[in-house]
């Protein structure tokens, strides 16, 4: 909303040579003192602490980072910004506010942790989260007040068939820039009139610990809030948002479709839903990626959940350029880039469970009936352990049997073939061989003869 006194070190209004304020700097200093005193006076007089009753002199000059309507909306969330607060800020300014380094192509490089976020759900039976949630939420809001705020109104799902509007409020400009390539754009309305089904609060610089983890997410299904605390990669934040979105979507629009934790490839003009552990996008694949990291499967067709894809830099054919954020993790670098594909497409021709079972419990390729596909969807054997393919904590508060039934109905009613593809089978498969088998599955020429199907 305004610069605090500590930020004057970086303020060009201050002369670095003489360590003295110029005339414009003096006016800015006086304005900040006035704003601070005004805020104290308002807090004393206002019983609710909101901004509705503030006089107009509090907003002497509206500018980028100090918008009256947006500040009032933040106050409704008990966030009184002391510094700058932005809503859907453009790439150039986000790069300006980000800490990191630019390479020769002017892509921004930042270091992020590799570990996923520990995901928790606030529920009555969660004895770990309930006692600390209220205080943690208050600490998070206070933390955001004293940092630059970067908010983004967008949606998960880019079509009227499946679209869930979200608002992300973060203290990280680099993370906001990366997420801007991932979430779908929506028409911006007045902040108070913007439809929001999920509010995500991100405090990457807040130092708190829950159950031994300093990077964690807490989803409140009742208030439809998602709190993310600690440093996290774009992939980790996306996965946490995806879990919250899947739960909300299943409760509101369950009969209209299903959120799938899968990639959708377009092979030989056919769509194939591929469940995998993100290993597919680490390879150089020649097929078109319709949707990465998640998709909505509705009775009308497929809708991509995310408008971008996070890929390893080694798997890209193009070099990241200005506006891209390269996240350097231990041994790997990821970048999120927009997907230049339609927002919706026709039903898939096949569903593939991509696993890596070196014990040869399953053959290289197995074909499944709709009932077997639903069973495997629920069992979720990935070659090393059993975990449902719809993801851990993905449908909190929703009967998993209902999710499995909807999946079976979609496979059966749409005439979709289902397969298990074991890339670590008897001989093992290279990425090129995996691609060829996926293409044969897409066009219906896959050969599974002579292979024993242990799910029959």
DOSETI-963717 format. One line per field, with one value per residue (C-alpha): x, y, z; residue number from 0; residue in one letter. Coordinates in steps of 0.001 Angstrom, whole numbers. Layout:
<atoms>
X = [X,...]
Y = [Y,...]
Z = [Z,...]
num = [NUM,...]
residuo = [A,...]
</atoms>
This chain:
<atoms>
X = [0,2923,6609,7734,10792,13027,12454,14003,17437,16249,14263,15660,14279,17215,20567,23174,26052,25106,22906,20376,16824,15971,12789,10672,12106,11176,7576,7498,8849,6239,3509,4635,4624,1125,-51,1388,-281,-3541,-3438,-2893,-5784,-8083,-7262,-8084,-11416,-12629,-14046,-13700,-10290,-11456,-10897,-14529,-14679,-11374,-11353,-10128,-6926,-5564,-5265,-3669,-2260,-3496,-715,583,864,-1592,-5120,-8075,-10479,-7862,-6698,-10286,-10705,-7529,-8814,-11883,-9411,-7787,-4713,-3673,-726,2132,4142,3131,184,-317,-3058,-2201,1037,2674,5833,8309,7527,7464,10984,11988,10788,12254,15482,17591,19789,19102,20912,21989,18423,17113,15300,15115,16968,16015,16887,14022,13822,13151,10961,7149,4882,3500,-253,-2718,-6487,-8230,-10982,-12556,-10674,-7262,-5791,-2543,-3961,-7098,-5313,-2748,-4737,-6260,-2980,-1032,-3518,-3246,568,449,-1737,509,3506,1856,1077,4757,5864,5092,1913,1545,-1984,-3389,-7027,-7227,-8813,-7968,-9712,-9890,-13343,-16977,-17219,-14907,-13567,-12829,-11904,-9100,-7271,-3601,-2105,1662,4777,6936,7091,9105,6512,3696,5494,5906,2284,1098,2183,352,-3095,-5685,-6452,-9925,-11645,-10817,-13675,-13708,-11903,-15096,-17083,-14509,-15915,-13602,-14025,-10613,-8285,-4621,-2343,1399,3976,7253,9351,7419,9379,6974,7016,4236,4882,8617,8203,8978,7271,3647,128,-3131,-6472,-9608,-12506,-15135,-13870,-12205,-8820,-5402,-2444,1063,3962,7682,9753,8281,8683,6022,5441,4828,2451,601,121,-1249,-3672,-4691,-5651,-7820,-9403,-10193,-11995,-14036,-14874,-15961,-18357,-19808,-19728,-19043,-21801,-20496,-17003,-13836,-10456,-7703,-4147,-2745,-1224,-3113,-1099,-2289,-937,-1921,-4805,-6128,-6092,-4575,-4864,-1605,-1355,2303,4612,5671,8386,6829,7379,11050,11621,11911,8612,7600,3850,1768,915,-2733,-2711,-5,-251,-4046,-7206,-10964,-12825,-16435,-19331,-18588,-14884,-11510,-10575,-6993,-6704,-3493,-2597,1109,3503,6511,9300,12963,15184,16872,13562,12849,13527,13463,15553,13672,13574,12476,9461,10344,11411,14000,13783,17083,16727,19291,20497,17531,16144,12456,10696,6955,5896,2448,786,-312,-3242,-7043,-8733,-10989,-10947,-12784,-12894,-9762,-9390,-7507,-6456,-2945,-1477,2273,4206,7764,7713,11187,9992,8029,4816,3136,3978,4977,1420,-1900,-5378,-8092,-11866,-13717,-14166,-10488,-9476,-11585,-10022,-6498,-7408,-8284,-5468,-2839,118,2945,5602,6875,3876,81,-1361,-4589,-3961,-6338,-3684,-3195,-5553,-6899,-10584,-10824,-14330,-15528,-16423,-13603,-16057,-18089,-14957,-14096,-17650,-17563,-14248,-15645,-18766,-16689,-14469,-17449,-19905,-17369,-15966,-12431,-9746,-7629,-4068,-1227,2159,5140,8243,10499,9087,11086,13324,12763,11632,13437,11569,11360,9877,7409,6360,5747,3603,1567,1002,-176,-2552,-3899,-4716,-5984,-3181,-1538,-694,-1198,-1468,334,779,-728,-2902,-2602,-5574,-7972]
Y = [0,2350,1930,1470,3263,207,123,3547,1949,659,3798,5809,8908,8746,10006,7236,9719,12138,9872,12702,13001,15123,17180,14404,11989,14290,14428,10611,10352,12777,10862,7567,9069,10401,6987,5200,7641,7330,3544,3773,6235,4000,925,2839,4186,1238,-1695,-4064,-2848,-2736,-54,699,3627,5198,8705,9416,11130,7703,7080,10378,9003,5845,4104,683,-1113,1188,661,1638,-1109,-3826,-2604,-2610,-6165,-7222,-5581,-7837,-10708,-9011,-8056,-4388,-4063,-1892,-2136,-2607,-4813,-5883,-7751,-9647,-7724,-8041,-10064,-7214,-5801,-9257,-9861,-6479,-7459,-10982,-12104,-14249,-13921,-13441,-15619,-14495,-15059,-13013,-15969,-15643,-18306,-18997,-21739,-23739,-26841,-30176,-31772,-31729,-29848,-31811,-31648,-31444,-31041,-29087,-31338,-32075,-35341,-33815,-33279,-31935,-29055,-27855,-26475,-24454,-23392,-20158,-18774,-19915,-18226,-14976,-15143,-15732,-12661,-10504,-11756,-10789,-7290,-6499,-7846,-6900,-8732,-10347,-11569,-13347,-13902,-16813,-20243,-23922,-25236,-23122,-23878,-23510,-27306,-27221,-24055,-23243,-19589,-19086,-16191,-16584,-14120,-14533,-12860,-14161,-12329,-15143,-17734,-15484,-15095,-18856,-19515,-16925,-19384,-22235,-20981,-19838,-16175,-14867,-11544,-9206,-7526,-5276,-7180,-7426,-8775,-11322,-14862,-16926,-20594,-21082,-18571,-19575,-17806,-18308,-17174,-18501,-16432,-17368,-19625,-22095,-25836,-28431,-32083,-31653,-29906,-26247,-26379,-27448,-26789,-26805,-27016,-25773,-27337,-25487,-21974,-23091,-21670,-23145,-22009,-22657,-21905,-22131,-22285,-24428,-25060,-24312,-28070,-28432,-25456,-26714,-30157,-28625,-26396,-29375,-31386,-28563,-27952,-31660,-31772,-28610,-29620,-33132,-31727,-28987,-30540,-34228,-35412,-33239,-34684,-35732,-34138,-36523,-36337,-37219,-35911,-35888,-36498,-36075,-38985,-39540,-37087,-39086,-38128,-40474,-39947,-41080,-41584,-41354,-39931,-36914,-39034,-38628,-34869,-35282,-36965,-35405,-36506,-35758,-35879,-32810,-32236,-31218,-31013,-31553,-32392,-32587,-32543,-32493,-35312,-34287,-35800,-33285,-34044,-33167,-29790,-28951,-28028,-26042,-23703,-24479,-27360,-27658,-29402,-30089,-27782,-30870,-32034,-28764,-28068,-24291,-22181,-20318,-16562,-13384,-13922,-17560,-18729,-21511,-23205,-24839,-27844,-30422,-31941,-30683,-27464,-26928,-24214,-23614,-22604,-21986,-24766,-23637,-26038,-25614,-25301,-28298,-31307,-34540,-37630,-39780,-42911,-44623,-44416,-45652,-46387,-45889,-47832,-49027,-52558,-54097,-57185,-58250,-58682,-57209,-57664,-54817,-54167,-55278,-54401,-53817,-53939,-50905,-52775,-53733,-50167,-48836,-51416,-50445,-46749,-47300,-49736,-47536,-49927,-47907,-50623,-50056,-49264,-49037,-45536,-44542,-43044,-40227,-39091,-38950,-36444,-35480,-35943,-35106,-35440,-37272,-40959,-42659,-45289,-42533,-41210,-44694,-45209,-41954,-43011,-46404,-44816,-42456,-45287,-47520,-44976,-43280,-46571,-45850,-48564,-48975,-50301,-50818,-49990,-51272,-49399,-51582,-54882,-57959,-56000,-52429,-49640,-46573,-43281,-43898,-47370,-45997,-43364,-45981,-48131,-45087,-44277,-47825,-47564,-44279,-45635,-49006,-51193,-52121,-55811,-57491,-61055,-63722,-61526,-62676,-60065,-60507,-58209,-60586]
Z = [0,837,1387,4974,6257,5884,2144,1545,1089,-2264,-3107,-6051,-4389,-1980,-3191,-2809,-3116,-351,1817,1892,693,-2288,-2196,-3649,-1100,1756,523,348,3890,5220,3373,4936,8423,7741,6538,9562,11941,10012,10323,14085,14400,12357,14422,17592,16320,14249,16175,13221,12062,8423,5834,5028,7459,6448,5037,1525,2659,3575,-185,-1237,-4495,-6177,-8077,-8951,-5613,-3838,-5151,-2964,-4054,-3757,-323,946,-326,1493,4671,4527,4830,7867,5861,6223,3802,5021,1820,-1819,-2785,-6395,-8214,-11415,-11870,-15307,-15949,-16257,-12822,-11254,-12556,-11117,-7629,-7717,-6144,-8429,-11477,-15175,-17717,-21178,-22452,-19503,-17916,-14140,-12124,-8489,-6015,-4514,-2294,-3954,-1291,-1690,677,3614,3000,5896,6011,8754,10025,13366,13755,12948,16413,14954,12906,14719,17871,15867,12805,14081,15451,12396,10054,12036,11933,8190,7603,9789,7818,4537,5866,6323,2934,-639,-1643,-5054,-5713,-8754,-9669,-12085,-12444,-12540,-15599,-18715,-20112,-19100,-18902,-15871,-14293,-10641,-9927,-7410,-5751,-4825,-2306,-2020,-633,-3517,-6843,-8477,-7472,-8697,-12029,-12397,-11419,-13961,-16690,-14978,-13975,-16501,-17063,-16296,-17005,-14113,-12324,-9310,-6492,-4446,-7411,-8593,-8174,-5954,-4986,-3356,-1693,-1478,1010,453,3039,1663,4069,7214,9546,11161,11674,11688,12428,11807,8437,7719,4317,4499,3260,5225,3437,5161,3193,5218,4431,1187,2172,1468,3573,2243,4581,3848,684,-2063,-5771,-8355,-8700,-4960,-4842,-7926,-6387,-3167,-5096,-7233,-4150,-2824,-6238,-6711,-3360,-4018,-7585,-6553,-3960,-6168,-9620,-9003,-11276,-14102,-14272,-12520,-11800,-12908,-11591,-15005,-18243,-21538,-24715,-28284,-30339,-33972,-33525,-30555,-26877,-24314,-20551,-18929,-15172,-14111,-11449,-13551,-15144,-18588,-18727,-17797,-21166,-24606,-26082,-29647,-29019,-28260,-24604,-24363,-20566,-17953,-14247,-14266,-16367,-15933,-17629,-18178,-20103,-22860,-23168,-21626,-20148,-19271,-15611,-15982,-18834,-18523,-17939,-15633,-17501,-16836,-18855,-20341,-21838,-23646,-27277,-26726,-24371,-21589,-22224,-20437,-18207,-17565,-14105,-13963,-10564,-9664,-7394,-6364,-9626,-11704,-13104,-13868,-15843,-16263,-19761,-21280,-23279,-26719,-26952,-26932,-23568,-24238,-26532,-27293,-25084,-24849,-26922,-24091,-20456,-19603,-16172,-16630,-13981,-13379,-11947,-12154,-10235,-13324,-11354,-14432,-18132,-20401,-21586,-20114,-21332,-18747,-18780,-17311,-14003,-13888,-14769,-11888,-9567,-10604,-10396,-6742,-5879,-7484,-7772,-9387,-9335,-5804,-3608,-3578,-3689,-5468,-8882,-8089,-5608,-1860,-180,-3606,-2770,920,2287,-813,-827,-2828,-4006,-5631,-7366,-8629,-9868,-11842,-13374,-14343,-15838,-17975,-19241,-19963,-21380,-23628,-24951,-23738,-23744,-20613,-20321,-17862,-19420,-17431,-18612,-16434,-17738,-18728,-21119,-20003,-22303,-23568,-23939,-27716,-27196,-24652,-27189,-29891,-27598,-26553,-30237,-30919,-27948,-29313,-32768,-31487,-32892,-29563,-29353,-25980,-27277,-25330,-22273,-19044,-17383,-13627,-13016,-14690]
num = [0,1,2,3,4,5,6,7,8,9,10,11,12,13,14,15,16,17,18,19,20,21,22,23,24,25,26,27,28,29,30,31,32,33,34,35,36,37,38,39,40,41,42,43,44,45,46,47,48,49,50,51,52,53,54,55,56,57,58,59,60,61,62,63,64,65,66,67,68,69,70,71,72,73,74,75,76,77,78,79,80,81,82,83,84,85,86,87,88,89,90,91,92,93,94,95,96,97,98,99,100,101,102,103,104,105,106,107,108,109,110,111,112,113,114,115,116,117,118,119,120,121,122,123,124,125,126,127,128,129,130,131,132,133,134,135,136,137,138,139,140,141,142,143,144,145,146,147,148,149,150,151,152,153,154,155,156,157,158,159,160,161,162,163,164,165,166,167,168,169,170,171,172,173,174,175,176,177,178,179,180,181,182,183,184,185,186,187,188,189,190,191,192,193,194,195,196,197,198,199,200,201,202,203,204,205,206,207,208,209,210,211,212,213,214,215,216,217,218,219,220,221,222,223,224,225,226,227,228,229,230,231,232,233,234,235,236,237,238,239,240,241,242,243,244,245,246,247,248,249,250,251,252,253,254,255,256,257,258,259,260,261,262,263,264,265,266,267,268,269,270,271,272,273,274,275,276,277,278,279,280,281,282,283,284,285,286,287,288,289,290,291,292,293,294,295,296,297,298,299,300,301,302,303,304,305,306,307,308,309,310,311,312,313,314,315,316,317,318,319,320,321,322,323,324,325,326,327,328,329,330,331,332,333,334,335,336,337,338,339,340,341,342,343,344,345,346,347,348,349,350,351,352,353,354,355,356,357,358,359,360,361,362,363,364,365,366,367,368,369,370,371,372,373,374,375,376,377,378,379,380,381,382,383,384,385,386,387,388,389,390,391,392,393,394,395,396,397,398,399,400,401,402,403,404,405,406,407,408,409,410,411,412,413,414,415,416,417,418,419,420,421,422,423,424,425,426,427,428,429,430,431,432,433,434,435,436,437,438,439,440,441,442,443,444,445,446,447,448,449,450,451,452,453,454,455]
residuo = [X,X,X,X,X,X,X,X,X,X,X,X,X,X,X,X,X,X,X,X,X,X,X,X,X,X,X,X,X,X,X,X,X,X,X,X,X,X,X,X,X,X,X,X,X,X,X,X,X,X,X,X,X,X,X,X,X,X,X,X,X,X,X,X,X,X,X,X,X,X,X,X,X,X,X,X,X,X,X,X,X,X,X,X,X,X,X,X,X,X,X,X,X,X,X,X,X,X,X,X,X,X,X,X,X,X,X,X,X,X,X,X,X,X,X,X,X,X,X,X,X,X,X,X,X,X,X,X,X,X,X,X,X,X,X,X,X,X,X,X,X,X,X,X,X,X,X,X,X,X,X,X,X,X,X,X,X,X,X,X,X,X,X,X,X,X,X,X,X,X,X,X,X,X,X,X,X,X,X,X,X,X,X,X,X,X,X,X,X,X,X,X,X,X,X,X,X,X,X,X,X,X,X,X,X,X,X,X,X,X,X,X,X,X,X,X,X,X,X,X,X,X,X,X,X,X,X,X,X,X,X,X,X,X,X,X,X,X,X,X,X,X,X,X,X,X,X,X,X,X,X,X,X,X,X,X,X,X,X,X,X,X,X,X,X,X,X,X,X,X,X,X,X,X,X,X,X,X,X,X,X,X,X,X,X,X,X,X,X,X,X,X,X,X,X,X,X,X,X,X,X,X,X,X,X,X,X,X,X,X,X,X,X,X,X,X,X,X,X,X,X,X,X,X,X,X,X,X,X,X,X,X,X,X,X,X,X,X,X,X,X,X,X,X,X,X,X,X,X,X,X,X,X,X,X,X,X,X,X,X,X,X,X,X,X,X,X,X,X,X,X,X,X,X,X,X,X,X,X,X,X,X,X,X,X,X,X,X,X,X,X,X,X,X,X,X,X,X,X,X,X,X,X,X,X,X,X,X,X,X,X,X,X,X,X,X,X,X,X,X,X,X,X,X,X,X,X,X,X,X,X,X,X,X,X,X,X,X,X,X,X,X,X,X,X,X,X,X,X,X,X,X,X,X,X,X]
</atoms>
